[in-house]
Amino acid sequence: MADSFRVGIIGYGNMASAIVGGALRSGVFRAGDTTVYDTSEAALSSAKEHGMKVSASADELIESADVILVSVKPQQLADVFSHLSCDAAGKCFISIVAGKPIEYFSSRLPGAYIVRVMPNTPIMLGYGASAISVSPGVPDVFRDFAIGVFSGSGLVELIDEAQMDAVVAVNGSSPAYFFHLAELVVENAKAEGIPAGTALRLFAATMEGASHMLLDTGKSPEELRKQVCSPGGTTLAALDAMAEHGFDDAFVAGLDACTRRSKELGIS
């Protein structure tokens, strides 16, 4: 059945184009079976250049599709739904809209199957990490299709929707934490006379290697941290100074703030 799915895309920005690109490369769906609706002429032109069809309205797109990827900003979603009049029953909607729960879509799309996804920006390079939750009763063929779409651009993990607001802090927003940390490391290195490019490459490669150690060694983060720390050494001095200046509390406060904001978006 998946081979015959007609795919619709509502909102063809950077994230959607990256997701679609990964799915096309992996063969999950075909460009000729894909239709895009967007208010941006540039987005529609890009879709046509990649062999996809375009639609004049969200209604028209939904009527012609079996699976619809919803990729618009949270504040644009109400406008999309205010113009819908088509029957969505039996169709599958895959949403990557931040903060909007499955119930938001179910209440507006009677009889539709809903899949909610939290991807992240590294998906644009094929190194994404996406958390997926599905509404009760979603057929396996739709669930597996959604997993296949996002697996084309990185790691996929299934989670309960009750965890979706918290997972934003884990994978959705976390690339920005890393980028900010890189900014701090590079600025500190520059103050010590190390060229910015050299420091950035060394730090990024180190984080990539550390990631492989987390995933490949079977050791916990605590075990790996202790493995790097020698008594009286430089690493322990750094971690002690960070703790003294409230790094742990500040970081956890940031995670909590991220989760709260996701919940606020869901009720706005």
Sequence and secondary structure as in RCSB ss.txt:
>XXXX:A:sequence
MADSFRVGIIGYGNMASAIVGGALRSGVFRAGDTTVYDTSEAALSSAKEHGMKVSASADELIESADVILVSVKPQ
QLADVFSHLSCDAAGKCFISIVAGKPIEYFSSRLPGAYIVRVMPNTPIMLGYGASAISVSPGVPDVFRDFAIGVF
SGSGLVELIDEAQMDAVVAVNGSSPAYFFHLAELVVENAKAEGIPAGTALRLFAATMEGASHMLLDTGKSPEELR
KQVCSPGGTTLAALDAMAEHGFDDAFVAGLDACTRRSKELGIS
>XXXX:A:secstr
 GGG  EEEE  SHHHHHHHHHHHHHTSS GGGEEEE S HHHHHHHHHTT EE SSHHHHHHH SEEEE   HH
HHHHHHHT  S  TT EEEE  TT  HHHHHHHSTT EEEEEE  GGGGGT EEEEEEE TT  HHHHHHHHHHH
HTTEEEEE  GGGHHHHIIIIISHHHHHHHHHHHHHHHHHHTT  HHHHHHHHHHHHHHHHHHHHHS   HHHHH
HHH  TTSHHHHHHHHHHHTTHHHHHHHHHHHHHHHHHHHHH 
